[in-house]
Amino acid sequence: MTEKDFLTSEYSSSKKTGKFRWKSPSNIALVKYWGKKKNQVPANPSLSFTLDTCTTDTSLSYQKLEKKVSKFSFDLLFEGKSKNDFRPKIETFLHRIETYLPFLREYHFSIETSNSFPHSSGIASSASGMSALALCLMSMERELVPDMNSDFFNKKASFLARLGSGSACRSIQGPLVQWGNHSTIEGSSDFYGIEYPYKVHDIFKNFQDTILLVDEGQKQVSSTVGHDLMHGHPFAEQRFGQAHMHLCDFQTILEDGSLKDFIKIVESEALTLHAMMMTSHPYFILMKPNTLKIINKIWAFRETSKTNLCFSLDAGANVHVLYPENEKETVYKFIKSELLQFCQHGKHICDRTGLGAREN
């Protein structure tokens, strides 16, 4: 499908008021997306685990206006309070998607949203937040187009979410979502995420993710700025090629259940992401000393215990500890005894792979 497939010329019905509520998860990329082209198109394809408990809960109430307005009309509450800092991002999102949802200036929207996890904690809140809002708006459009099927609904929701935050397009479905054109993945697209279409070994089902909150502060460099620094980056093309190669490798790994090969790619991808940050101009470091201490502890424990835990990192200091469900008791005991000392006040979140967003 192309961008033109998501245009709507007219609606078969009209609604004056209504309300929708969606709970949408964050995700953790196994193959990282870093760098983008115009219109939120990724510079390389990616693959992610959809999470289960790290979610954004968003409700959208709408009221038909007497006439179409020149500026978008909306109120926004984050965890029960006005959050003016969020307004510019919502306005930018609405501008980007207006072509595909032409009714937006005909309504006043009341948006209420909250996270199940700390904001700015290094968990992808923009992914869960923008996907939840996109789903609410798509529920509204589905009322105006009653014959819309679920496949189109999910694709367009992912398409719209991408225009708010690239990784948000991977939070609509689960547990494995691929985004970005790739020569060997049927149905892959730069415009929306798809459920991973090939066989996945049982060992990767209900995979565990314990998120260690090393630093809950605001990142010194935003992901948007970081993505932009990939333009002209001296190692950009090699990195993009690596992502394509890793996705090819994952097809065999995910089918065969090779945890050792899974670990090699996941950790390589995490470290490569931060290597790109450290070699951009200007360069920056988002890892903290405790991030490195956790990584070294994981490596040492994996060697001595012969377990299959590994780490991943987003664009921040916090560490995602990934491991199969059948090793949960052993690994979590290690996390509690050895790793929580490196978290702020011992804070951590126990999560696992999930099935995507759900309507409330």
C-alpha distance (Angstrom), angle and dihedral (degrees) to the residues before:
residue distance angle dihedral
M1 . . .
T2 3.81 . .
E3 3.80 132.0 .
K4 3.81 89.7 -95.3
D5 3.81 90.8 62.3
F6 3.81 89.5 67.4
L7 3.80 95.9 55.1
T8 3.81 116.9 109.5
S9 3.79 118.2 -152.6
E10 3.79 99.3 -175.9
Y11 3.80 142.7 -8.2
S12 3.78 125.7 -123.2
S13 3.83 94.5 -148.4
S14 3.80 141.6 21.2
K15 3.81 134.4 -136.7
K16 3.81 128.9 -162.8
T17 3.79 101.9 -167.1
G18 3.76 138.6 4.1
K19 3.77 147.0 133.2
F20 3.79 136.2 -131.9
R21 3.78 131.9 -175.0
W22 3.78 128.7 -164.9
K23 3.78 134.1 177.6
S24 3.78 111.6 -151.2
P25 3.82 128.7 -176.4
S26 3.75 133.5 -132.1
N27 3.80 119.1 -123.4
I28 3.78 138.8 -147.4
A29 3.79 117.7 -137.0
L30 3.79 117.9 -131.6
V31 3.80 91.4 -174.5
K32 3.79 105.0 34.7
Y33 3.78 128.6 -129.0
W34 3.81 109.3 -144.7
G35 3.77 120.9 159.4
K36 3.79 128.3 28.0
K37 3.77 142.5 -155.8
K38 3.80 129.6 -140.1
N39 3.82 117.4 -48.4
Q40 3.80 95.2 21.9
V41 3.79 94.0 -65.6
P42 3.82 111.5 156.8
A43 3.78 120.4 -118.0
N44 3.80 88.5 -144.2
P45 3.81 136.6 15.4
S46 3.81 121.1 -101.5
L47 3.79 141.9 -164.7
S48 3.80 127.1 -150.9
F49 3.77 145.5 -178.8
T50 3.79 111.1 -124.8
L51 3.81 110.3 -133.6
D52 3.78 126.9 -135.3
T53 3.83 113.9 -152.1
C54 3.83 101.3 26.2
T55 3.79 96.6 85.4
T56 3.79 144.6 147.5
D57 3.80 116.6 -134.1
T58 3.81 111.1 -153.2
S59 3.77 131.3 177.1
L60 3.79 123.4 -169.0
S61 3.81 121.4 -162.9
Y62 3.80 118.1 -173.4
Q63 3.81 134.8 -163.9
K64 3.81 123.8 -171.6
L65 3.81 112.7 -118.6
E66 3.78 123.7 -137.7
K67 3.78 89.8 -116.4
K68 3.77 139.7 1.9
V69 3.82 112.4 -81.5
S70 3.80 130.8 -141.6
K71 3.81 94.0 -134.4
F72 3.78 126.8 44.8
S73 3.78 111.0 -98.3
F74 3.80 115.8 -142.5
D75 3.79 145.1 132.2
L76 3.78 120.3 -145.9
L77 3.78 130.2 -157.6
F78 3.79 121.5 -179.1
E79 3.80 112.7 -164.2
G80 3.80 89.7 -19.2
K81 3.81 97.5 -49.2
S82 3.79 135.2 92.3
K83 3.78 110.5 -98.4
N84 3.80 109.7 -166.1
D85 3.82 90.5 173.5
F86 3.81 88.5 70.2
R87 3.81 96.7 50.4
P88 3.84 97.9 83.2
K89 3.80 91.5 52.8
I90 3.82 91.6 49.5
E91 3.81 91.2 47.4
T92 3.80 91.1 50.2
F93 3.79 89.6 49.4
L94 3.82 92.9 50.3
H95 3.81 91.0 49.3
R96 3.79 90.6 52.1
I97 3.80 95.4 49.3
E98 3.82 99.7 37.9
T99 3.80 91.7 95.4
Y100 3.80 88.4 59.9
L101 3.84 97.1 39.6
P102 3.81 104.2 37.6
F103 3.82 93.3 176.3
L104 3.81 94.4 70.9
R105 3.82 97.0 100.2
E106 3.79 91.9 48.6
Y107 3.81 95.5 68.5
H108 3.77 142.5 53.6
F109 3.81 111.5 -131.5
S110 3.77 129.5 -154.8
I111 3.80 109.8 -159.9
E112 3.80 121.7 -167.9
T113 3.77 117.8 -179.7
S114 3.80 139.9 169.2
N115 3.80 138.2 172.1
S116 3.78 129.0 -132.0
F117 3.81 87.6 -144.4
P118 3.83 134.7 48.1
H119 3.80 113.9 -75.2
S120 3.82 114.4 -117.8
S121 3.80 89.5 17.8
G122 3.80 95.0 128.3
I123 3.79 92.9 -96.6
A124 3.79 111.8 121.6
S125 3.82 98.5 -100.8
S126 3.81 91.6 160.4
A127 3.82 88.4 59.3
S128 3.79 94.5 52.3
G129 3.80 94.5 36.5
M130 3.79 98.9 49.1
S131 3.79 93.4 41.9
A132 3.82 91.0 51.6
L133 3.81 91.4 50.5
A134 3.81 92.0 45.9
L135 3.81 90.0 52.2
C136 3.81 91.9 50.9
L137 3.81 90.3 51.9
M138 3.79 91.2 46.5
S139 3.81 90.1 51.5
M140 3.77 86.6 55.4
E141 3.80 91.9 50.1
R142 3.80 90.4 48.1
E143 3.81 88.0 60.3
L144 3.80 88.0 54.9
V145 3.82 91.6 46.1
P146 3.83 103.5 37.1
D147 3.82 96.0 179.0
M148 3.83 93.8 60.3
N149 3.81 110.4 130.3
S150 3.80 124.5 -136.5
D151 3.81 95.3 -112.1
F152 3.80 92.3 56.5
F153 3.82 90.2 42.6
N154 3.81 91.9 55.7
K155 3.79 94.7 43.5
K156 3.80 93.4 49.3
A157 3.81 92.2 44.2
S158 3.81 88.6 53.3
F159 3.81 90.5 44.8
L160 3.82 91.7 52.8
A161 3.81 94.0 42.5
R162 3.81 89.1 55.1
L163 3.80 89.5 60.2
G164 3.80 89.3 58.6
S165 3.81 97.2 42.0
G166 3.77 125.4 -8.5
S167 3.79 96.5 -134.7
A168 3.83 90.2 48.3
C169 3.81 89.1 78.6
R170 3.82 87.4 68.5
S171 3.83 94.0 56.8
I172 3.82 99.9 69.0
Q173 3.80 96.7 78.9
G174 3.80 138.5 13.6
P175 2.94 175.4 -14.6
L176 3.83 92.4 -72.6
V177 3.80 119.5 14.6
Q178 3.79 128.0 -177.7
W179 3.81 123.8 -159.9
G180 3.79 129.9 -175.5
N181 3.79 134.3 43.5
H182 3.78 112.4 -66.8
S183 3.79 124.8 174.4
T184 3.81 96.1 -133.8
I185 3.83 101.2 38.7
E186 3.77 111.7 86.5
G187 3.81 114.1 -134.9
S188 3.81 94.7 12.1
S189 3.78 115.9 151.4
D190 3.79 140.9 -178.7
F191 3.81 88.5 -138.9
Y192 3.82 102.5 58.9
G193 3.78 143.3 4.1
I194 3.80 123.8 -103.7
E195 3.77 132.7 -159.0
Y196 3.78 106.6 -97.8
P197 3.83 101.2 -92.4
Y198 3.81 102.5 -152.8
K199 3.78 137.4 75.4
V200 3.81 116.7 -69.2
H201 3.81 121.5 -162.3
D202 3.80 117.0 -121.0
I203 3.83 91.3 -116.2
F204 3.81 89.0 71.8
K205 3.79 93.7 52.2
N206 3.80 116.7 100.1
F207 3.80 88.4 8.5
Q208 3.81 112.6 -177.6
D209 3.80 126.4 -121.6
T210 3.80 119.0 -172.6
I211 3.80 108.1 -172.7
L212 3.80 114.5 -150.6
L213 3.81 112.2 -152.8
V214 3.78 101.0 -144.3
D215 3.80 94.2 160.0
E216 3.80 125.3 13.6
G217 3.80 94.7 -177.4
Q218 3.79 128.2 109.3
K219 3.79 112.6 -80.1
Q220 3.81 114.1 -105.7
V221 3.81 90.3 -134.7
S222 3.80 123.2 33.2
S223 3.77 121.6 -128.9
T224 3.81 89.5 -118.4
V225 3.81 90.8 59.2
G226 3.80 90.5 44.8
H227 3.80 92.3 52.6
D228 3.80 90.9 50.6
L229 3.80 91.4 53.4
M230 3.81 88.5 66.0
H231 3.81 87.8 75.1
G232 3.78 103.4 98.4
H233 3.79 93.0 1.4
P234 3.83 108.6 157.0
F235 3.83 92.5 -130.4
A236 3.80 99.9 34.8
E237 3.80 99.1 109.7
Q238 3.79 92.6 47.1
R239 3.80 89.5 50.4
F240 3.80 93.3 50.0
G241 3.79 90.1 49.8
Q242 3.80 90.5 49.7
A243 3.81 91.1 55.1
H244 3.81 91.2 52.9
M245 3.80 90.6 48.7
H246 3.81 92.9 48.7
L247 3.79 91.1 52.1
C248 3.79 88.9 53.9
D249 3.80 90.0 50.3
F250 3.80 91.6 48.8
Q251 3.79 92.8 61.9
T252 3.81 90.8 67.8
I253 3.81 94.2 36.7
L254 3.80 94.9 52.0
E255 3.80 92.4 46.1
D256 3.82 96.5 46.1
G257 3.81 97.2 38.8
S258 3.80 94.5 -126.1
L259 3.81 102.2 170.8
K260 3.80 94.5 179.9
D261 3.80 92.2 56.7
F262 3.81 90.1 42.6
I263 3.82 89.5 55.7
K264 3.81 93.0 49.3
I265 3.79 93.4 55.0
V266 3.81 97.5 39.6
E267 3.80 93.8 51.5
S268 3.80 92.8 41.1
E269 3.80 89.9 52.6
A270 3.81 92.0 49.9
L271 3.79 93.4 50.0
T272 3.80 92.9 43.1
L273 3.81 89.9 54.4
H274 3.79 90.7 56.6
A275 3.81 91.9 40.6
M276 3.79 88.5 59.2
M277 3.81 89.2 53.2
M278 3.80 92.0 49.4
T279 3.83 92.6 49.7
S280 3.80 99.2 44.3
H281 3.80 124.0 100.2
P282 2.95 109.7 -88.0
Y283 3.82 91.8 27.2
F284 3.78 124.5 -150.2
I285 3.79 140.7 178.5
L286 3.81 121.4 -139.9
M287 3.79 97.3 174.1
K288 3.81 117.1 94.4
P289 3.83 128.3 -147.3
N290 3.81 89.4 -100.0
T291 3.81 90.1 54.1
L292 3.79 89.0 61.9
K293 3.79 92.8 44.2
I294 3.81 89.7 54.9
I295 3.79 92.3 48.6
N296 3.80 92.4 51.5
K297 3.82 91.0 47.3
I298 3.82 89.8 52.1
W299 3.80 92.1 50.6
A300 3.79 92.6 49.2
F301 3.81 94.3 46.8
R302 3.79 92.9 46.9
E303 3.79 89.9 53.7
T304 3.80 95.8 49.2
S305 3.82 99.6 36.5
K306 3.84 97.6 38.7
T307 3.81 88.3 -137.4
N308 3.78 123.1 143.2
L309 3.77 104.6 -123.0
C310 3.79 119.6 136.0
F311 3.77 138.4 171.5
S312 3.76 135.4 -118.1
L313 3.78 130.4 -173.5
D314 3.77 133.8 -155.4
A315 3.79 121.7 -158.0
G316 3.80 92.2 -62.0
A317 3.79 145.6 56.0
N318 3.80 99.9 -84.4
V319 3.79 122.3 102.5
H320 3.80 128.3 -134.9
V321 3.80 109.4 -152.5
L322 3.80 107.9 -156.1
Y323 3.81 124.0 -166.0
P324 3.83 140.8 148.9
E325 3.79 119.0 -91.3
N326 3.81 93.4 -117.3
E327 3.82 89.5 64.6
K328 3.79 95.2 45.8
E329 3.80 98.2 111.2
T330 3.80 95.4 49.1
V331 3.80 96.4 42.4
Y332 3.78 96.7 44.4
K333 3.81 90.6 50.5
F334 3.82 87.7 54.9
I335 3.82 91.2 47.4
K336 3.80 91.9 52.9
S337 3.79 95.6 45.5
E338 3.82 100.5 38.4
L339 3.80 112.8 18.0
L340 3.80 109.6 36.9
Q341 3.79 90.0 71.4
F342 3.82 87.0 72.0
C343 3.82 94.3 53.7
Q344 3.79 125.2 89.2
H345 3.81 103.3 -93.1
G346 3.81 88.3 -18.4
K347 3.80 91.1 -69.9
H348 3.77 117.9 167.8
I349 3.79 139.8 146.6
C350 3.80 125.1 -134.7
D351 3.78 109.6 -145.5
R352 3.79 139.3 153.0
T353 3.77 139.9 -168.9
G354 3.79 115.4 -59.5
L355 3.78 140.0 -167.8
G356 3.78 99.3 -113.2
A357 3.79 136.9 -103.5
R358 3.79 123.8 -13.7
E359 3.77 133.6 -163.4
N360 3.80 117.5 -120.0
